[in-house]
Amino acid sequence: QPSPSLFFQGMAGSRLPISVAHGEGRVVFENSAQQRRAENYIALQFVDHHGTQTDIYPLNPSGSPLGITGMTSTDGRFTILMPHPERVFRTVQHSWHPEDWPEHSPWMTMFTNARKWVD
């Protein structure tokens, strides 16, 4: 989804397979008002096979509400996420990928974006 995160520039609308090493990282809110305020900071969500956010295991291994798996600050300089894109930045690291993917998977974009921001 659109996000101010410097890592995810140009990646809005992407649906990518990801490596998850555990079921930790569950987002917990004190109340529904806090959850509504947090919706503005969602950078990544787990989705089902149709691209709809999901709270259901195993598609959402942590069970976070709204499928939240990553959040960012309003200025996009700070981003937290539960999955491990560093484990799948090369196409060969995926258990499955479309045949037309080049050597680097789309996850490499977030690392390229970080480098551009530093430069």
Rosetta constraint file for C-alpha pairs under 8 A:
AtomPair CA 1 CA 11 HARMONIC 7.79 0.50
AtomPair CA 1 CA 12 HARMONIC 4.58 0.50
AtomPair CA 1 CA 13 HARMONIC 5.47 0.50
AtomPair CA 1 CA 14 HARMONIC 7.67 0.50
AtomPair CA 1 CA 43 HARMONIC 6.72 0.50
AtomPair CA 1 CA 44 HARMONIC 6.98 0.50
AtomPair CA 2 CA 11 HARMONIC 7.88 0.50
AtomPair CA 2 CA 12 HARMONIC 4.96 0.50
AtomPair CA 2 CA 13 HARMONIC 7.57 0.50
AtomPair CA 2 CA 43 HARMONIC 7.41 0.50
AtomPair CA 3 CA 8 HARMONIC 6.86 0.50
AtomPair CA 3 CA 9 HARMONIC 7.39 0.50
AtomPair CA 3 CA 12 HARMONIC 7.37 0.50
AtomPair CA 3 CA 41 HARMONIC 7.84 0.50
AtomPair CA 3 CA 42 HARMONIC 7.51 0.50
AtomPair CA 3 CA 43 HARMONIC 5.49 0.50
AtomPair CA 3 CA 72 HARMONIC 7.77 0.50
AtomPair CA 3 CA 76 HARMONIC 7.51 0.50
AtomPair CA 4 CA 8 HARMONIC 7.67 0.50
AtomPair CA 4 CA 9 HARMONIC 7.39 0.50
AtomPair CA 4 CA 72 HARMONIC 7.42 0.50
AtomPair CA 4 CA 73 HARMONIC 7.74 0.50
AtomPair CA 4 CA 74 HARMONIC 6.54 0.50
AtomPair CA 4 CA 75 HARMONIC 6.18 0.50
AtomPair CA 4 CA 76 HARMONIC 4.52 0.50
AtomPair CA 5 CA 9 HARMONIC 6.76 0.50
AtomPair CA 5 CA 43 HARMONIC 7.04 0.50
AtomPair CA 5 CA 72 HARMONIC 5.89 0.50
AtomPair CA 5 CA 73 HARMONIC 7.32 0.50
AtomPair CA 5 CA 75 HARMONIC 7.23 0.50
AtomPair CA 5 CA 76 HARMONIC 3.66 0.50
AtomPair CA 5 CA 77 HARMONIC 6.21 0.50
AtomPair CA 5 CA 78 HARMONIC 7.13 0.50
AtomPair CA 5 CA 79 HARMONIC 6.46 0.50
AtomPair CA 6 CA 76 HARMONIC 5.33 0.50
AtomPair CA 6 CA 77 HARMONIC 6.07 0.50
AtomPair CA 6 CA 113 HARMONIC 6.48 0.50
AtomPair CA 6 CA 114 HARMONIC 6.56 0.50
AtomPair CA 6 CA 117 HARMONIC 7.07 0.50
AtomPair CA 7 CA 79 HARMONIC 7.84 0.50
AtomPair CA 7 CA 109 HARMONIC 7.73 0.50
AtomPair CA 7 CA 110 HARMONIC 4.51 0.50
AtomPair CA 7 CA 111 HARMONIC 6.82 0.50
AtomPair CA 7 CA 113 HARMONIC 5.34 0.50
AtomPair CA 7 CA 114 HARMONIC 5.60 0.50
AtomPair CA 8 CA 12 HARMONIC 7.23 0.50
AtomPair CA 8 CA 43 HARMONIC 7.99 0.50
AtomPair CA 8 CA 109 HARMONIC 7.51 0.50
AtomPair CA 8 CA 110 HARMONIC 5.54 0.50
AtomPair CA 8 CA 113 HARMONIC 7.18 0.50
AtomPair CA 9 CA 110 HARMONIC 7.62 0.50
AtomPair CA 9 CA 113 HARMONIC 6.85 0.50
AtomPair CA 11 CA 109 HARMONIC 7.76 0.50
AtomPair CA 15 CA 47 HARMONIC 7.90 0.50
AtomPair CA 15 CA 51 HARMONIC 7.07 0.50
AtomPair CA 16 CA 106 HARMONIC 7.58 0.50
AtomPair CA 16 CA 107 HARMONIC 7.85 0.50
AtomPair CA 17 CA 94 HARMONIC 7.77 0.50
AtomPair CA 18 CA 83 HARMONIC 6.64 0.50
AtomPair CA 18 CA 84 HARMONIC 6.84 0.50
AtomPair CA 18 CA 85 HARMONIC 6.40 0.50
AtomPair CA 18 CA 88 HARMONIC 6.86 0.50
AtomPair CA 19 CA 83 HARMONIC 6.03 0.50
AtomPair CA 19 CA 84 HARMONIC 5.41 0.50
AtomPair CA 19 CA 85 HARMONIC 6.67 0.50
AtomPair CA 19 CA 87 HARMONIC 6.52 0.50
AtomPair CA 19 CA 88 HARMONIC 6.69 0.50
AtomPair CA 20 CA 61 HARMONIC 8.00 0.50
AtomPair CA 20 CA 82 HARMONIC 7.68 0.50
AtomPair CA 20 CA 83 HARMONIC 4.95 0.50
AtomPair CA 20 CA 84 HARMONIC 6.03 0.50
AtomPair CA 21 CA 83 HARMONIC 7.32 0.50
AtomPair CA 21 CA 84 HARMONIC 7.45 0.50
AtomPair CA 22 CA 61 HARMONIC 7.60 0.50
AtomPair CA 23 CA 61 HARMONIC 5.05 0.50
AtomPair CA 23 CA 62 HARMONIC 4.60 0.50
AtomPair CA 24 CA 61 HARMONIC 7.88 0.50
AtomPair CA 24 CA 62 HARMONIC 5.57 0.50
AtomPair CA 24 CA 82 HARMONIC 7.58 0.50
AtomPair CA 25 CA 62 HARMONIC 6.09 0.50
AtomPair CA 25 CA 64 HARMONIC 7.92 0.50
AtomPair CA 25 CA 69 HARMONIC 7.62 0.50
AtomPair CA 25 CA 82 HARMONIC 5.52 0.50
AtomPair CA 26 CA 62 HARMONIC 4.93 0.50
AtomPair CA 26 CA 63 HARMONIC 6.21 0.50
AtomPair CA 26 CA 64 HARMONIC 4.87 0.50
AtomPair CA 26 CA 69 HARMONIC 8.00 0.50
AtomPair CA 27 CA 64 HARMONIC 5.05 0.50
AtomPair CA 27 CA 65 HARMONIC 6.91 0.50
AtomPair CA 27 CA 68 HARMONIC 7.04 0.50
AtomPair CA 27 CA 69 HARMONIC 7.97 0.50
AtomPair CA 28 CA 64 HARMONIC 7.15 0.50
AtomPair CA 28 CA 65 HARMONIC 7.77 0.50
AtomPair CA 29 CA 34 HARMONIC 6.13 0.50
AtomPair CA 29 CA 35 HARMONIC 5.76 0.50
AtomPair CA 30 CA 34 HARMONIC 6.49 0.50
AtomPair CA 30 CA 35 HARMONIC 7.85 0.50
AtomPair CA 31 CA 35 HARMONIC 6.51 0.50
AtomPair CA 32 CA 36 HARMONIC 6.17 0.50
AtomPair CA 33 CA 37 HARMONIC 6.36 0.50
AtomPair CA 34 CA 38 HARMONIC 6.24 0.50
AtomPair CA 35 CA 39 HARMONIC 6.46 0.50
AtomPair CA 36 CA 40 HARMONIC 7.92 0.50
AtomPair CA 38 CA 42 HARMONIC 6.94 0.50
AtomPair CA 41 CA 71 HARMONIC 5.26 0.50
AtomPair CA 41 CA 72 HARMONIC 5.25 0.50
AtomPair CA 41 CA 73 HARMONIC 6.23 0.50
AtomPair CA 41 CA 74 HARMONIC 6.72 0.50
AtomPair CA 42 CA 68 HARMONIC 6.64 0.50
AtomPair CA 42 CA 70 HARMONIC 6.10 0.50
AtomPair CA 42 CA 71 HARMONIC 4.44 0.50
AtomPair CA 42 CA 72 HARMONIC 6.43 0.50
AtomPair CA 43 CA 68 HARMONIC 8.00 0.50
AtomPair CA 43 CA 69 HARMONIC 7.81 0.50
AtomPair CA 43 CA 70 HARMONIC 5.13 0.50
AtomPair CA 43 CA 71 HARMONIC 4.72 0.50
AtomPair CA 43 CA 72 HARMONIC 5.89 0.50
AtomPair CA 43 CA 79 HARMONIC 7.85 0.50
AtomPair CA 44 CA 68 HARMONIC 6.17 0.50
AtomPair CA 44 CA 69 HARMONIC 5.40 0.50
AtomPair CA 44 CA 70 HARMONIC 4.55 0.50
AtomPair CA 44 CA 71 HARMONIC 6.66 0.50
AtomPair CA 44 CA 81 HARMONIC 7.64 0.50
AtomPair CA 45 CA 53 HARMONIC 6.23 0.50
AtomPair CA 45 CA 54 HARMONIC 7.93 0.50
AtomPair CA 45 CA 66 HARMONIC 7.23 0.50
AtomPair CA 45 CA 67 HARMONIC 4.79 0.50
AtomPair CA 45 CA 68 HARMONIC 4.55 0.50
AtomPair CA 45 CA 69 HARMONIC 5.15 0.50
AtomPair CA 45 CA 70 HARMONIC 6.70 0.50
AtomPair CA 46 CA 53 HARMONIC 5.68 0.50
AtomPair CA 46 CA 54 HARMONIC 6.00 0.50
AtomPair CA 46 CA 55 HARMONIC 7.75 0.50
AtomPair CA 46 CA 59 HARMONIC 6.64 0.50
AtomPair CA 46 CA 60 HARMONIC 5.64 0.50
AtomPair CA 46 CA 67 HARMONIC 4.79 0.50
AtomPair CA 46 CA 68 HARMONIC 6.49 0.50
AtomPair CA 46 CA 69 HARMONIC 6.43 0.50
AtomPair CA 47 CA 51 HARMONIC 5.11 0.50
AtomPair CA 47 CA 52 HARMONIC 5.02 0.50
AtomPair CA 47 CA 53 HARMONIC 4.12 0.50
AtomPair CA 47 CA 54 HARMONIC 5.23 0.50
AtomPair CA 47 CA 59 HARMONIC 6.87 0.50
AtomPair CA 47 CA 60 HARMONIC 7.58 0.50
AtomPair CA 47 CA 67 HARMONIC 6.89 0.50
AtomPair CA 48 CA 52 HARMONIC 5.48 0.50
AtomPair CA 48 CA 53 HARMONIC 6.33 0.50
AtomPair CA 48 CA 54 HARMONIC 6.06 0.50
AtomPair CA 48 CA 59 HARMONIC 6.28 0.50
AtomPair CA 53 CA 66 HARMONIC 6.39 0.50
AtomPair CA 53 CA 67 HARMONIC 5.43 0.50
AtomPair CA 54 CA 59 HARMONIC 6.95 0.50
AtomPair CA 54 CA 60 HARMONIC 6.34 0.50
AtomPair CA 54 CA 66 HARMONIC 6.49 0.50
AtomPair CA 54 CA 67 HARMONIC 4.96 0.50
AtomPair CA 55 CA 59 HARMONIC 7.57 0.50
AtomPair CA 55 CA 60 HARMONIC 5.52 0.50
AtomPair CA 55 CA 63 HARMONIC 5.30 0.50
AtomPair CA 55 CA 64 HARMONIC 6.16 0.50
AtomPair CA 55 CA 65 HARMONIC 5.78 0.50
AtomPair CA 55 CA 66 HARMONIC 6.17 0.50
AtomPair CA 55 CA 67 HARMONIC 5.03 0.50
AtomPair CA 56 CA 60 HARMONIC 5.40 0.50
AtomPair CA 56 CA 61 HARMONIC 7.60 0.50
AtomPair CA 56 CA 63 HARMONIC 6.36 0.50
AtomPair CA 57 CA 61 HARMONIC 5.12 0.50
AtomPair CA 57 CA 62 HARMONIC 7.54 0.50
AtomPair CA 57 CA 63 HARMONIC 6.48 0.50
AtomPair CA 60 CA 64 HARMONIC 7.16 0.50
AtomPair CA 60 CA 67 HARMONIC 6.27 0.50
AtomPair CA 63 CA 67 HARMONIC 7.15 0.50
AtomPair CA 64 CA 68 HARMONIC 5.57 0.50
AtomPair CA 64 CA 69 HARMONIC 7.27 0.50
AtomPair CA 69 CA 81 HARMONIC 5.49 0.50
AtomPair CA 69 CA 82 HARMONIC 5.41 0.50
AtomPair CA 69 CA 83 HARMONIC 7.04 0.50
AtomPair CA 70 CA 79 HARMONIC 7.01 0.50
AtomPair CA 70 CA 80 HARMONIC 5.41 0.50
AtomPair CA 70 CA 81 HARMONIC 3.93 0.50
AtomPair CA 70 CA 82 HARMONIC 6.40 0.50
AtomPair CA 71 CA 79 HARMONIC 5.70 0.50
AtomPair CA 71 CA 80 HARMONIC 5.46 0.50
AtomPair CA 71 CA 81 HARMONIC 6.50 0.50
AtomPair CA 72 CA 76 HARMONIC 5.77 0.50
AtomPair CA 72 CA 77 HARMONIC 7.48 0.50
AtomPair CA 72 CA 78 HARMONIC 5.54 0.50
AtomPair CA 72 CA 79 HARMONIC 4.20 0.50
AtomPair CA 72 CA 80 HARMONIC 6.36 0.50
AtomPair CA 73 CA 77 HARMONIC 6.49 0.50
AtomPair CA 73 CA 78 HARMONIC 5.42 0.50
AtomPair CA 73 CA 79 HARMONIC 6.57 0.50
AtomPair CA 84 CA 88 HARMONIC 7.46 0.50
AtomPair CA 85 CA 89 HARMONIC 6.20 0.50
AtomPair CA 85 CA 107 HARMONIC 6.11 0.50
AtomPair CA 86 CA 107 HARMONIC 7.99 0.50
AtomPair CA 87 CA 93 HARMONIC 7.00 0.50
AtomPair CA 88 CA 92 HARMONIC 7.99 0.50
AtomPair CA 88 CA 93 HARMONIC 5.16 0.50
AtomPair CA 88 CA 94 HARMONIC 6.05 0.50
AtomPair CA 88 CA 105 HARMONIC 7.05 0.50
AtomPair CA 88 CA 107 HARMONIC 6.86 0.50
AtomPair CA 89 CA 93 HARMONIC 7.29 0.50
AtomPair CA 89 CA 104 HARMONIC 5.93 0.50
AtomPair CA 89 CA 105 HARMONIC 5.22 0.50
AtomPair CA 89 CA 106 HARMONIC 7.11 0.50
AtomPair CA 89 CA 107 HARMONIC 5.08 0.50
AtomPair CA 89 CA 108 HARMONIC 4.81 0.50
AtomPair CA 90 CA 94 HARMONIC 7.58 0.50
AtomPair CA 90 CA 103 HARMONIC 5.97 0.50
AtomPair CA 90 CA 104 HARMONIC 4.32 0.50
AtomPair CA 90 CA 105 HARMONIC 4.99 0.50
AtomPair CA 90 CA 107 HARMONIC 7.98 0.50
AtomPair CA 90 CA 108 HARMONIC 7.29 0.50
AtomPair CA 91 CA 97 HARMONIC 7.03 0.50
AtomPair CA 91 CA 101 HARMONIC 6.77 0.50
AtomPair CA 91 CA 102 HARMONIC 6.92 0.50
AtomPair CA 91 CA 103 HARMONIC 5.51 0.50
AtomPair CA 91 CA 104 HARMONIC 5.31 0.50
AtomPair CA 91 CA 105 HARMONIC 4.61 0.50
AtomPair CA 92 CA 103 HARMONIC 7.41 0.50
AtomPair CA 97 CA 101 HARMONIC 7.04 0.50
AtomPair CA 101 CA 105 HARMONIC 6.51 0.50
AtomPair CA 104 CA 108 HARMONIC 6.12 0.50
AtomPair CA 107 CA 111 HARMONIC 7.56 0.50
AtomPair CA 108 CA 112 HARMONIC 6.29 0.50
AtomPair CA 109 CA 113 HARMONIC 5.97 0.50
AtomPair CA 110 CA 114 HARMONIC 6.28 0.50
AtomPair CA 111 CA 115 HARMONIC 6.35 0.50
AtomPair CA 112 CA 116 HARMONIC 6.24 0.50
AtomPair CA 113 CA 117 HARMONIC 6.21 0.50
AtomPair CA 114 CA 118 HARMONIC 6.34 0.50
AtomPair CA 115 CA 119 HARMONIC 6.20 0.50
